[in-house]
Amino acid sequence: MAGCAADSFTNFSPAAFKCLAAKAAKYGVKIEGDSGSAGASGFTISWNYDRAGSKLTIQCTKKPIIFGCGVVRSQVKEQVQDCIASSK
């Protein structure tokens, strides 16, 4: 199992972070605290949320080999962008 490159998002509000944590929980991933690492179903993500700078950095650090990083990162970006849009 290999990891993927990190992605960073700016203008990320506390409401968007709460949204993302709720979305992740649906997949069994508990995002607790502004930084950390959690996993489920062979995937592990790490994140760092800078509340003062409104910036989220998120990375899939472990994934099943059958999933390419492009697919994983695309899904992460889609969920993050959805939370950014819904929190405005």
VOGU-3710 file (C-alpha; in Angstrom, 3 decimals, decimal comma):
1> magcaadsft> 0,000/0,000/0,000  1,329/3,380/-0,983  0,359/6,963/-0,246  -0,455/9,928/-2,437  0,659/13,558/-2,567  -0,974/16,044/-0,201  -3,520/18,632/-1,315  -4,066/22,028/0,308  -7,206/24,125/0,287  -7,512/27,783/1,246
11> nfspaafkcl> -10,543/29,710/2,502  -11,527/26,600/4,452  -13,962/27,599/7,193  -14,756/25,817/10,461  -18,180/24,970/8,972  -16,475/23,320/5,993  -14,228/21,351/8,367  -17,276/20,142/10,295  -18,918/19,137/7,006  -15,837/17,202/5,928
21> aakaakygvk> -15,646/15,389/9,258  -19,284/14,341/8,859  -18,644/13,083/5,319  -15,586/11,117/6,443  -17,543/9,555/9,317  -19,925/8,016/6,775  -16,924/5,996/5,543  -15,812/5,063/9,045  -13,028/7,661/9,207  -13,079/9,750/12,393
31> iegdsgsaga> -11,632/13,203/11,854  -11,105/14,520/15,359  -9,070/17,598/16,148  -7,374/20,036/13,838  -4,636/17,588/12,901  -4,226/13,878/12,959  -4,483/10,644/11,084  -7,302/8,107/10,775  -8,264/5,242/8,563  -10,793/2,643/7,517
41> sgftiswnyd> -11,138/-0,031/4,831  -7,436/0,017/3,934  -7,245/3,798/3,555  -5,484/6,183/5,934  -5,649/9,950/5,703  -3,766/12,625/7,555  -4,862/16,220/7,851  -3,819/19,544/9,256  -6,361/22,320/9,596  -4,971/25,796/10,253
51> ragskltiqc> -8,024/27,642/11,581  -6,238/30,994/11,791  -5,076/30,734/8,190  -8,262/29,020/6,953  -6,151/26,333/5,284  -6,644/22,569/5,155  -3,927/20,164/4,060  -5,074/16,591/3,559  -3,239/13,511/2,328  -4,069/9,873/1,727
61> tkkpiifgcg> -1,037/8,215/3,297  -2,108/4,614/2,745  -4,429/3,045/0,199  -5,017/-0,309/-1,446  -2,808/-0,700/-4,501  -5,815/-1,188/-6,772  -6,789/2,455/-6,291  -4,686/5,013/-8,138  -3,733/8,284/-6,500  -5,533/10,215/-9,229
71> vvrsqvkeqv> -8,844/8,614/-8,306  -8,287/8,991/-4,565  -7,194/12,633/-4,788  -10,087/13,432/-7,134  -12,588/12,029/-4,638  -10,999/13,911/-1,749  -11,037/17,170/-3,730  -14,676/16,647/-4,693  -15,737/16,145/-1,062  -13,692/19,130/0,140
81> qdciassk> -15,027/21,425/-2,594  -18,585/20,300/-1,799  -18,071/21,235/1,862  -16,542/24,598/0,938  -19,522/25,366/-1,320  -22,138/24,228/1,199  -20,619/26,269/4,027  -20,880/29,617/2,261
//
